[in-house]
Amino acid sequence: MSADASKIHRFKTHRRTVTEPDIVTFVNTVGLHEPFFIDMEYIKANMSPEHQRRFAPGPFIISMAMGLVAPIVTGVIDKVLEGEAVGPFGGMTGVEARIKGVVYPGDTLHVEGEARIKAKTSRGYTLLDLRHMVINQSGEMVADFTETILFMPLESK
């Protein structure tokens, strides 16, 4: 069954400025010990002149955007699922992402997004798409990704 396109809920988050400790902590926590993220001399020697300072890895941008949405996500989901017969939250089933720009310490990001029911399966599962458009202080989109969330059939409650 196809989703009802008229039930798109749009949202916008608060802003947050990225710091160098944010990036360094993320890189060390997840073990992204590639020279692009831990060796400033390597960056200076191997990157283009306009890109010779610390920058955020793509997974950091996605994670930060998900964190910006976290305080409002239940309200967004409730709006999209209003009037729908769904069971309990079943988890995230996937992420499709495109990194479109660089994020440096000092950049301020927010998310503009939309949520919609992607599909209802014949077995009663509901898939909800949560699109995140990550925007910097200059109005440039630095990432665009869609998280797909699963809701179990109603009788699973």
C-alpha positions, 0 to 999 in steps of 0.5 A: 500500500502506498503512503498518503502524501498529504500527511507530511509533517514539516519541522525545524529544530533549534540551532547548535554550534559545533566545537572542536572538542565535539569533533575530537570526542566523536572521532575518538569515541567511534575510533575514526583514527584516519589521518583526515581526522586526527593529524593536522599536519597530514591535513595541511599536506594533503588537502586543498588549501581551503580545506586545511583545518579540522572538519567533521566526519559525515557520521558526526553530521548525521549523529548531531542532526539526529540529536537536534531532532531528538527533543521533538521527535516524539511530537513529530511522529505523533503528528504523522501517525495521528489517526493511524492504527500502529503498534509499538515502535520497532526501531530504525531500519535504515538511513539513506544519506548524502553529505553535501558540504563541509562542517568546521568548528564554529559552524552553527547547524539546525535541521529542517525536516519532514516526516511521512508514512512511507508504507503500510505492509500487508502484514500490518507493519508501518514504515515512517520516513524522517527526512533531515536536511542539515543547514548551516549558518549560511543557509547551505545544506551540508547533509540530507538524509532519511531515517526509516523507522518501523512500527510493529502491527497493532496486535503486537502491543 
